[in-house]
Amino acid sequence: MMPDSSVPTIAALLAAGRTRLAGEDAAREAELLLGHVLGRSRAQLFAFSDTRVDADAAAAYARLIERRAQGEPVAYLLGRQGFWSLDLEVDPATLIPRPETELLVECALARLPAERGCAVADLGTGSGAIALALARERPQARIVAVDASAAALAIAQRNAQRLRLPNIDFIHGDWLAPLAGRRFALIASNPPYLADDDPHLGQGDLRFEPRSALACGRDGLDAIRRIIAMAPAHLAPEGWLLLEHGYRQGAAVRELLAEHGFLDIATELDLEQRERVSLGRWPG
């Protein structure tokens, strides 16, 4: 429990938070949570470590520390998460954007022209992380962000408005179903790819994230199968399909792409040298 004091210092609160959380990230998490409550940066916390904190703020911090100790993700407690060069609003309606998904953005940017406009779709946009990163880096492109969750889509729209990225349209629907008659130079997606019985779903942050954004089918590939099957009808000639997947699923995804007629099929490795993004070109 936090110290029973109505006027603890910043230093004392950080020490108590580290003790309650333990673990290798305890210090960083305690700093993030206290900085959030006080509206101060990490540098300011240390510069004013002897400053007394009023009882209401100390109590609010104690509640956040306790929720984190019970496993709630820091991103949900803060209501935000960094991704690419963006600071995104997140909540339990959205998947928490992760650094490995930045590889999907990098792969997409390598295939999108910087000097002219084109149409791009981001399927299962969640907080809008992929769509917003592409919109930031390719302002002449027109991005369509699709999600089956109205709550997630509302968060993505708020992120776009706050970041002043006007070149995105948001559409409520399931994968490519609401995009009838439309074709794109590139379709990207970070779909659910865990198996329904994956034990990781009951561990760590995943316990609190939307299951529909994490798991899909007996082998985790149901959403990927559907996207690959539908994509040819929505890709322009020479258009690209890019999919994030689990590190053991690369071979299966490459096989699915080949079965549906994609060419130049490849899989890119993440920073841990694990297969993470598979892609293919639609010859049209």
C-alpha positions in Angstrom: 0.0 0.0 0.0 1.0 3.6 -0.5 2.4 5.6 2.5 -0.3 6.9 4.8 0.6 10.6 4.5 -1.4 13.6 3.2 1.7 15.4 2.1 4.2 12.9 0.6 7.0 14.1 -1.7 7.3 13.1 -5.3 10.4 11.0 -4.4 8.4 9.2 -1.7 5.6 8.4 -4.1 7.9 7.1 -6.7 9.7 4.9 -4.2 6.4 3.5 -3.0 5.2 2.9 -6.5 8.4 1.0 -7.4 8.0 -1.2 -4.4 4.4 -2.0 -5.1 4.9 -2.8 -8.7 8.3 -4.6 -8.6 9.6 -6.1 -11.9 12.1 -4.6 -14.3 9.8 -1.9 -15.6 8.6 -0.8 -12.1 10.5 2.4 -12.0 9.6 3.6 -15.5 5.9 2.7 -14.9 5.8 4.5 -11.6 7.2 7.6 -13.2 4.8 7.5 -16.1 1.8 7.1 -13.8 2.8 9.9 -11.4 3.8 12.2 -14.3 0.3 11.5 -15.7 -1.4 12.5 -12.5 0.7 15.6 -11.9 1.0 16.7 -15.6 4.8 16.6 -15.3 7.5 15.1 -17.5 10.0 12.5 -16.1 12.6 15.2 -16.0 10.4 17.5 -13.9 9.6 14.7 -11.5 13.3 14.3 -10.7 14.0 18.1 -10.8 11.3 18.7 -8.2 11.5 15.4 -6.3 11.2 17.1 -2.9 7.9 18.8 -3.9 5.0 17.8 -1.7 2.0 16.3 -3.4 -1.5 17.0 -2.2 -3.7 14.2 -0.8 -6.1 14.0 -3.8 -3.2 13.6 -6.3 -1.5 11.1 -4.1 -4.7 9.1 -3.8 -5.2 9.2 -7.6 -1.7 7.9 -8.1 -2.2 5.2 -5.5 -5.3 4.0 -7.4 -3.4 3.8 -10.7 -0.5 2.0 -9.0 -2.9 -0.6 -7.6 -4.6 -1.1 -10.9 -1.3 -1.6 -12.6 -0.3 -4.1 -9.9 -3.5 -6.0 -10.8 -2.3 -6.2 -14.4 -4.0 -3.4 -16.2 -1.9 -2.1 -19.1 -0.1 1.2 -18.5 -1.3 2.4 -21.9 -4.9 2.1 -20.8 -4.2 3.7 -17.5 -2.6 6.7 -19.2 -5.1 6.6 -22.1 -2.4 6.9 -24.7 0.4 5.1 -26.4 3.3 6.2 -28.6 3.5 4.7 -32.1 5.7 5.8 -35.0 6.0 9.6 -34.5 2.5 9.8 -33.0 0.9 10.0 -29.6 -2.3 8.0 -29.8 -5.4 7.9 -27.6 -6.2 4.3 -26.7 -8.7 2.5 -24.4 -9.9 -1.0 -23.8 -11.9 -0.9 -27.1 -8.6 -0.8 -29.1 -5.5 -3.0 -29.3 -2.5 -1.3 -27.8 -0.1 -0.4 -30.7 3.2 -2.2 -30.5 6.7 -1.4 -31.8 6.8 -4.5 -34.0 3.8 -3.1 -36.0 6.0 -0.2 -37.1 7.6 -2.8 -39.5 4.3 -3.0 -41.3 4.3 0.8 -41.7 7.9 0.7 -43.0 7.1 -2.0 -45.6 4.0 0.0 -46.8 6.0 3.2 -47.1 8.6 1.5 -49.2 5.8 0.6 -51.7 3.9 3.9 -51.7 5.0 6.8 -53.9 6.0 9.9 -52.0 5.4 12.3 -54.9 1.8 11.5 -56.0 -1.5 10.4 -54.5 -2.8 6.9 -54.3 -5.5 4.9 -52.5 -4.6 2.9 -49.4 -6.7 0.8 -47.1 -6.0 -0.2 -43.4 -8.1 -3.0 -42.3 -8.9 -3.4 -38.6 -7.6 0.0 -37.9 -8.2 0.0 -34.1 -6.7 3.2 -32.7 -5.8 4.2 -36.2 -2.1 3.6 -35.7 -1.2 2.2 -39.1 -3.5 4.5 -41.1 -2.4 7.6 -39.2 1.3 6.8 -39.6 0.8 6.4 -43.4 -1.3 9.5 -43.6 1.5 11.5 -41.8 4.2 10.2 -44.1 2.3 10.2 -47.3 0.1 13.3 -47.2 -0.9 13.0 -50.9 -2.3 9.5 -50.3 -5.9 8.9 -49.4 -6.2 6.4 -46.6 -9.4 4.4 -45.8 -9.4 3.0 -42.3 -11.9 0.2 -41.6 -12.9 -1.4 -38.3 -15.8 -3.6 -37.2 -15.8 -1.9 -33.8 -17.7 1.4 -33.7 -16.0 2.2 -30.4 -12.5 1.7 -31.8 -13.4 3.6 -35.0 -14.5 6.6 -32.8 -11.1 6.6 -31.1 -9.3 6.5 -34.4 -11.3 9.4 -35.7 -10.5 11.5 -32.6 -6.8 10.7 -33.1 -6.9 11.9 -36.7 -8.7 15.1 -35.7 -6.2 15.8 -32.9 -3.2 15.1 -35.1 -4.8 17.2 -37.9 -4.5 14.4 -40.5 -7.4 15.1 -42.9 -6.4 12.5 -45.6 -8.2 9.6 -43.9 -11.8 8.3 -44.3 -13.2 6.0 -41.6 -15.6 3.2 -42.5 -17.4 0.9 -40.1 -17.5 -2.7 -41.3 -15.8 -6.1 -41.4 -12.5 -6.2 -43.3 -13.1 -5.5 -47.0 -16.9 -6.0 -47.0 -17.8 -2.3 -46.8 -15.4 -1.4 -49.7 -17.4 -2.9 -52.6 -16.3 -1.5 -55.9 -13.2 0.2 -54.6 -9.6 -0.6 -55.5 -6.4 0.3 -53.8 -2.7 0.6 -54.5 -2.0 -1.0 -51.2 -4.0 -2.8 -48.5 -2.4 -3.2 -45.1 -3.7 -5.0 -42.0 -2.6 -6.1 -38.5 -5.5 -8.6 -38.0 -6.0 -10.9 -35.1 -3.7 -13.9 -35.5 -3.6 -15.8 -32.2 -5.4 -19.1 -32.0 -8.6 -19.1 -29.9 -7.0 -21.3 -27.2 -3.6 -19.6 -27.2 -2.5 -19.5 -23.5 -1.0 -16.0 -24.0 -4.6 -14.6 -24.1 -4.7 -15.2 -20.3 -1.4 -13.5 -19.6 -0.1 -10.0 -19.1 -1.6 -7.1 -21.0 -3.5 -9.4 -23.4 -6.0 -10.2 -20.6 -7.3 -6.6 -20.9 -7.2 -6.1 -24.7 -10.2 -6.8 -27.0 -10.2 -10.5 -27.7 -11.7 -9.9 -31.2 -8.5 -7.9 -32.1 -6.2 -10.7 -30.9 -7.6 -14.2 -31.7 -9.3 -15.6 -34.7 -10.0 -19.3 -35.2 -8.4 -22.6 -34.4 -5.1 -21.7 -35.8 -5.3 -17.9 -35.7 -5.4 -17.6 -39.5 -9.2 -17.2 -40.1 -9.1 -13.4 -40.6 -5.9 -13.6 -42.7 -7.5 -16.2 -44.9 -10.5 -14.0 -45.5 -8.5 -10.9 -46.2 -6.3 -12.7 -48.7 -9.3 -14.2 -50.5 -11.1 -10.9 -50.7 -8.1 -8.7 -51.5 -7.8 -9.4 -55.3 -11.2 -7.8 -55.9 -10.0 -4.6 -54.2 -6.4 -4.2 -55.4 -5.4 -2.2 -58.4 -3.1 -3.9 -60.9 0.4 -4.2 -59.3 -1.1 -3.4 -55.9 0.3 -4.8 -52.7 -1.2 -6.7 -49.8 0.7 -6.5 -46.5 -0.2 -8.5 -43.4 1.3 -8.7 -39.9 1.2 -12.1 -38.4 2.7 -14.3 -35.7 6.3 -15.3 -35.9 5.5 -18.9 -36.7 2.9 -18.2 -39.3 5.1 -16.8 -42.2 5.1 -20.1 -44.2 1.4 -20.5 -43.9 0.7 -16.9 -45.0 3.1 -17.1 -47.9 1.3 -20.3 -49.1 -2.1 -18.6 -48.9 -0.8 -15.7 -50.9 0.6 -18.0 -53.6 -2.7 -20.0 -53.7 -4.6 -16.8 -54.5 -2.3 -15.7 -57.3 0.0 -13.1 -55.6 3.5 -12.6 -56.9 6.7 -11.3 -55.4 5.8 -12.9 -52.1 8.1 -12.3 -49.2 8.3 -12.1 -45.4 10.0 -9.4 -43.5 11.7 -9.9 -40.1 11.2 -7.7 -37.1 13.9 -6.4 -34.8 14.1 -9.8 -33.1 14.7 -11.4 -36.4 11.3 -13.1 -36.3 9.0 -13.4 -39.3 6.4 -10.6 -38.8 5.1 -9.2 -42.1 4.2 -11.1 -45.2 3.3 -9.4 -48.5 2.5 -10.0 -52.1 1.9 -8.1 -55.3 -1.4 -8.6 -57.2 -0.6 -8.7 -60.9 -4.1 -7.6 -61.9 
